Every structure is written in structure tokens, then in C-alpha cells.
Amino acid sequence: MRRVGDADGAENPAPGHSGHSAPGHGPTSPAGHGPAPRLRTLLRSLAPPVWRSLPWAALTATAGSGLLLAASTRLPDQAPGTAWGLVVLRLTALTGGVGLAFLLDDPARHTTAASPLGRPLRAGLRLAMAVPLTALWWAAVLLVLPGPTRPPLGPVTLEALATAACAITLATAAVRFTDGAEVGKGTAARLGALAAVAVLVPPRWGLLTLPGHRWWEETHVRWAVLLALTLVSTALCTPEPLRRTRVRLGPSDGVPAGVPAGRG
């Protein structure tokens, strides 16, 4: 027999009962348990291991080398001129970029890929930790230089920003397009190669000129364009690829590894 009361109760809810859960019950999330608080909780739990996993050896070594380079301008009895100070600061910025090339190194990359937070948030967390430290380091470098040795600080800081952004872009691209967990060495080598190419390009079309030269302003327009391009490239390369195909032929039958052979 059909139980009338059950059917009626299912089809015609009691008056005053809309079928929706009361606040704090059912599918409606209670206050303080929405996506934003959950994200903050995940970030707080992820921050300590990410902080510990930063490449402190590379960052510390390059930061110390950069400070020593800047401090070398105080060794002569007479402070060098701004041209020499610009060369020193460019080398210092390149040294800092080499350190940032190791920023995305993560030996546990293939484990953290299953984290509830995607790669953009994980990489952003690393950047959020490294950027303030890098800014303090660059300020210390500028303060170490004697006053007569300091070139125009705005343009040289733009060059340093573009160099750092280029290093991070190269590292981000290496992480996206390879399966390597530690891409810092290759990224540092590519950054050094790009710096060598920049030295060889004539100042009229390149990135390296001295204050007072006729192409000084045009050069820094190119530095600004380079900074913008690297930032956009980093944003495009940061997400996980939608699909990565890895085809490896078997040793004997030519069947891709991991794919079962069909029955003849």
C-alpha cells in the first residue's frame, strides 16, 4: 500500500516551511565558514612550510655578494663617479636576479601539486615573502654606495626591477614547461646569457647606456617595456597547464609507455 501521509508530506510541505535549510543548517554555510575564511586558513597553514622551503642558501649568498659589490665602492680613498656606481649597481641587480632565479625551486613540487591551493597562490605566497626582503636589500645596497657614486636612483631601480622580473619570468616558464622540481640553475644560466647579449647590443638599440648619453631616456623606455612584458609573461605562465602530454616509446614494441597495448 502507498503511505499517503509520506507522499503528501514529500509533495506538499507544511505551511511556513519553504524547503530551504535554516541559517546555519544544511547547504547554507554558517558565518565564518565561507570561501574567504577557508582560504585564509589554508594560507596560514601553508605559510610556515613555504617559508622554510624558500631557497635561503641561494638568496643569502647572492644578497651578501651584492652588498659586498656595493661596499667595494667605499674602498678607494676618493669615491668613484656615477658611471662606475651605475656599473656596480647593474652587477648587483644581476646578482640579486640570480638569487631570485631559485625562488620557485621546490623539491616537493610533485607532492604540493595536489594541494588545495593552485600554483598561482603557491607562487604568489613565495613572491609575497621574497619581495619585501628584496626591496629592503636593494635599499641597503643604495645606502651603502657613497653619495658621489650614486647614479640617478629612479632609472637604476627600474633596471633592477626589470632584471628581477626577468629572472622570475624565466623561472616561471621553466616550471610550467618542464617537470623539473629545481629549475634555478638553468634559469640563472639563461639570465646570465641574456645579460651577456645585452652587453653586446649597441647602446642605440640596447639596454645599457650611461647617464648623459643621448639614448639614456630611450633606453629606460625599453627597460619599462621589458618590465611590463615580463610581468605579463609571468602571469600567463603561472597557472598549471591544462594538459601535459608525455609520450615515451617502449623499449621493444613501440607502444607509448603507460598506455596498454591493444589486442590484435
C-alpha positions as CSV (number, residue, x, y, z in Angstrom):
1,M,0.0,0.0,0.0
2,R,1.1,3.6,-0.6
3,R,1.6,5.6,2.5
4,V,-0.5,8.7,1.9
5,G,1.0,10.7,4.7
6,D,4.5,10.2,3.5
7,A,3.7,11.1,-0.1
8,D,1.7,14.1,0.9
9,G,4.4,15.3,3.2
10,A,7.0,14.9,0.4
11,E,5.0,16.7,-2.2
12,N,3.2,19.3,-0.1
13,P,5.5,20.6,2.7
14,A,3.9,22.0,5.7
15,P,2.8,25.7,5.7
16,G,5.6,28.0,6.6
17,H,8.3,25.5,5.6
18,S,9.9,26.6,2.3
19,G,12.1,23.6,1.8
20,H,15.3,25.6,2.4
21,S,17.5,25.0,5.3
22,A,17.5,27.4,8.2
23,P,20.5,29.7,8.6
24,G,23.4,27.7,10.0
25,H,22.0,24.3,8.8
26,G,22.0,22.4,5.6
27,P,23.8,23.7,2.4
28,T,24.0,27.3,3.6
29,S,27.4,27.9,5.2
30,P,27.4,29.5,8.6
31,A,29.1,32.8,9.1
32,G,32.9,32.5,9.3
33,H,33.0,29.3,7.2
34,G,32.7,30.7,3.7
35,P,35.4,30.5,0.9
36,A,37.4,33.6,2.1
37,P,37.9,32.3,5.7
38,R,38.7,28.9,4.4
39,L,41.3,30.4,2.1
40,R,42.8,32.4,4.9
41,T,43.1,29.2,7.0
42,L,44.8,27.4,4.2
43,L,47.2,30.2,3.6
44,R,48.1,30.3,7.3
45,S,48.7,26.6,7.4
46,L,50.8,26.8,4.2
47,A,52.9,29.8,5.0
48,P,55.3,28.2,7.5
49,P,56.3,25.3,5.2
50,V,56.7,27.6,2.3
51,W,58.8,30.0,4.3
52,R,61.1,27.1,5.3
53,S,61.3,25.8,1.8
54,L,62.5,29.1,0.3
55,P,66.0,28.8,-1.3
56,W,67.7,30.6,1.6
57,A,71.2,29.4,0.7
58,A,71.0,31.0,-2.8
59,L,69.1,34.1,-1.6
60,T,71.6,34.7,1.2
61,A,74.7,34.1,-0.9
62,T,73.6,36.4,-3.7
63,A,72.3,39.1,-1.3
64,G,75.7,39.1,0.5
65,S,77.6,39.2,-2.8
66,G,75.5,42.2,-3.9
67,L,76.2,44.0,-0.7
68,L,79.9,43.3,-1.0
69,L,79.9,44.7,-4.5
70,A,78.2,47.9,-3.4
71,A,80.6,48.2,-0.4
72,S,83.6,47.9,-2.7
73,T,82.9,51.5,-3.9
74,R,84.0,52.7,-0.4
75,L,87.4,51.1,-0.7
76,P,89.2,53.8,-2.7
77,D,90.3,57.0,-1.0
78,Q,88.2,59.0,-3.3
79,A,84.6,57.9,-4.1
80,P,84.2,56.8,-7.7
81,G,81.9,58.7,-10.1
82,T,78.3,57.9,-11.0
83,A,79.3,55.9,-14.1
84,W,81.2,53.4,-12.0
85,G,78.4,53.4,-9.5
86,L,75.9,52.5,-12.3
87,V,78.1,49.6,-13.4
88,V,78.3,48.3,-9.8
89,L,74.6,48.6,-9.3
90,R,73.8,46.8,-12.6
91,L,76.1,43.9,-11.5
92,T,74.4,44.0,-8.1
93,A,71.0,43.8,-9.6
94,L,72.1,40.9,-11.8
95,T,73.4,39.2,-8.7
96,G,70.0,39.6,-7.0
97,G,68.3,38.3,-10.1
98,V,70.4,35.2,-9.9
99,G,69.2,34.6,-6.4
100,L,65.5,35.1,-7.5
101,A,66.1,32.5,-10.2
102,F,66.0,29.9,-7.5
103,L,62.8,31.3,-5.9
104,L,60.4,28.7,-7.4
105,D,62.7,25.7,-6.7
106,D,60.5,23.2,-4.8
107,P,61.9,19.7,-4.2
108,A,58.4,18.6,-3.2
109,R,56.8,20.1,-6.3
110,H,55.1,16.9,-7.4
111,T,53.7,16.4,-3.9
112,T,52.4,20.0,-3.4
113,A,50.7,19.9,-6.8
114,A,47.9,18.1,-5.1
115,S,47.5,21.0,-2.6
116,P,44.0,22.6,-2.4
117,L,45.8,25.9,-3.4
118,G,46.7,26.1,-7.0
119,R,50.1,27.1,-8.4
120,P,49.2,30.8,-8.7
121,L,48.5,31.0,-5.0
122,R,51.6,29.0,-4.0
123,A,53.9,31.0,-6.3
124,G,52.2,34.2,-5.1
125,L,52.9,33.2,-1.5
126,R,56.6,32.8,-2.3
127,L,56.7,36.1,-4.0
128,A,54.9,37.8,-1.2
129,M,57.6,36.6,1.2
130,A,60.5,37.4,-1.1
131,V,59.5,40.8,-2.5
132,P,59.7,42.8,0.8
133,L,63.1,41.2,1.7
134,T,64.4,42.0,-1.8
135,A,63.2,45.6,-1.5
136,L,64.9,46.0,1.8
137,W,68.1,44.5,0.4
138,W,68.0,47.0,-2.6
139,A,67.5,49.9,-0.2
140,A,70.5,48.7,1.8
141,V,72.6,48.5,-1.4
142,L,71.7,52.1,-2.4
143,L,72.6,53.3,1.1
144,V,76.0,51.6,1.1
145,L,77.0,53.5,-2.0
146,P,78.7,56.8,-1.3
147,G,76.7,59.9,-2.3
148,P,79.0,60.9,-5.2
149,T,78.9,57.4,-6.6
150,R,75.1,57.1,-6.8
151,P,73.6,57.3,-10.3
152,P,70.0,58.5,-10.8
153,L,68.1,56.2,-8.4
154,G,64.8,56.1,-10.4
155,P,66.2,54.7,-13.7
156,V,68.7,52.3,-12.0
157,T,65.9,51.0,-9.7
158,L,63.7,50.4,-12.9
159,E,66.6,48.4,-14.3
160,A,66.8,46.4,-11.1
161,L,63.1,45.7,-11.1
162,A,63.1,44.6,-14.8
163,T,66.1,42.3,-14.1
164,A,64.3,40.7,-11.1
165,A,61.1,40.3,-13.1
166,C,63.0,38.7,-15.9
167,A,64.6,36.2,-13.6
168,I,61.1,35.3,-12.1
169,T,59.6,35.0,-15.6
170,L,62.3,32.6,-16.7
171,A,61.8,30.5,-13.6
172,T,58.1,30.5,-14.0
173,A,58.4,29.4,-17.7
174,A,60.8,26.7,-16.7
175,V,58.3,25.4,-14.1
176,R,55.4,25.5,-16.5
177,F,57.0,23.8,-19.5
178,T,59.2,21.3,-17.7
179,D,58.7,18.7,-15.0
180,G,61.8,19.8,-13.1
181,A,61.4,20.5,-9.4
182,E,64.5,22.6,-9.2
183,V,64.9,25.0,-12.1
184,G,67.1,27.6,-10.5
185,K,70.5,26.6,-12.0
186,G,69.1,26.6,-15.6
187,T,67.3,29.8,-15.0
188,A,70.4,31.5,-13.6
189,A,72.4,30.4,-16.7
190,R,69.7,31.7,-19.1
191,L,69.6,35.0,-17.2
192,G,73.4,35.3,-17.4
193,A,73.3,34.6,-21.2
194,L,70.7,37.3,-21.7
195,A,72.9,39.8,-19.7
196,A,75.8,38.9,-21.9
197,V,73.7,39.5,-25.1
198,A,72.6,42.9,-23.6
199,V,76.2,43.9,-23.2
200,L,76.9,43.2,-26.9
201,V,74.0,45.2,-28.2
202,P,74.9,48.7,-29.2
203,P,73.5,51.4,-26.9
204,R,71.4,52.9,-29.6
205,W,69.2,49.7,-29.6
206,G,70.1,48.1,-26.4
207,L,69.5,48.5,-22.7
208,L,72.9,49.7,-21.4
209,T,73.8,53.3,-21.6
210,L,75.4,55.8,-19.2
211,P,73.8,58.9,-17.7
212,G,74.1,61.9,-20.0
213,H,74.2,59.9,-23.2
214,R,71.7,60.8,-25.9
215,W,69.9,57.4,-25.7
216,W,69.6,57.4,-21.9
217,E,65.9,58.2,-21.8
218,E,65.0,55.9,-24.8
219,T,66.9,53.1,-23.1
220,H,64.8,53.4,-20.0
221,V,61.6,53.4,-22.0
222,R,62.8,50.0,-23.3
223,W,63.5,48.9,-19.7
224,A,59.9,49.9,-18.8
225,V,58.6,47.9,-21.8
226,L,60.7,44.9,-20.7
227,L,59.3,45.1,-17.2
228,A,55.7,45.1,-18.5
229,L,56.4,42.2,-20.8
230,T,57.9,40.1,-18.1
231,L,55.1,40.8,-15.7
232,V,52.5,39.8,-18.3
233,S,54.5,36.7,-19.2
234,T,54.8,35.7,-15.6
235,A,51.0,36.0,-15.2
236,L,50.4,33.8,-18.3
237,C,52.9,31.1,-17.3
238,T,52.0,30.8,-13.6
239,P,48.8,28.7,-13.9
240,E,49.1,24.9,-14.2
241,P,48.9,23.7,-17.9
242,L,45.5,22.4,-18.8
243,R,47.0,19.3,-20.3
244,R,50.6,17.9,-20.5
245,T,51.3,15.1,-22.9
246,R,54.3,13.0,-22.3
247,V,54.8,10.2,-24.9
248,R,57.6,7.8,-24.4
249,L,58.1,4.8,-26.6
250,G,58.6,1.4,-25.1
251,P,61.9,-0.4,-25.5
252,S,60.6,-3.2,-27.7
253,D,57.1,-2.9,-29.1
254,G,56.9,0.9,-29.8
255,V,53.9,1.3,-27.6
256,P,53.9,4.5,-25.6
257,A,54.8,3.9,-22.0
258,G,51.9,3.8,-19.7
259,V,49.4,3.1,-22.5
260,P,48.2,-0.6,-22.7
261,A,48.7,-2.3,-26.0
262,G,45.5,-3.2,-27.8
263,R,44.6,-6.8,-28.5
264,G,45.3,-8.0,-32.0
